[in-house]
Amino acid sequence: MDMNFDHQLIDEGNKILSGKLTNNNYAHLRIFNDGLQLDLCVEPCAKFGKLLPSKPLGQIIKLGSIRDLKAKGLIVGEPYFRQGVEYKRFTISELGQSVFENYKNECSNG
């Protein structure tokens, strides 16, 4: 079943976001909401630019999706080091959790 949600992002505190979320944005938010951590290698080495998900389902998320979600404030990135190599670890933000919960509630109501 193809559900087409055409929601504007909502005002959260002092941060007013514009733009629409796609079905893929919501699908990716669901994975992040379920605890996904996604590490992006930012240090020039053999893994430079690679995405390393904490869960197998995270493999469907591509770099362009990370860019879109981060630009909308739905995920946050923090520096993280693994075996001496620098990564940016992306997780869902408070705004992302709020937007996803609203989406989930709207879906269950009809």
Secondary structure by P-SEA (a helix, b strand, c coil): cbbbbbccccccccccccccccaaaaaaaaaaaabbbbbbbccccccccbbbbcccccccccaaaaaaaaaaccbbbbbbbcccbbbbbbcccaaaaaaaaaaaaaaaac
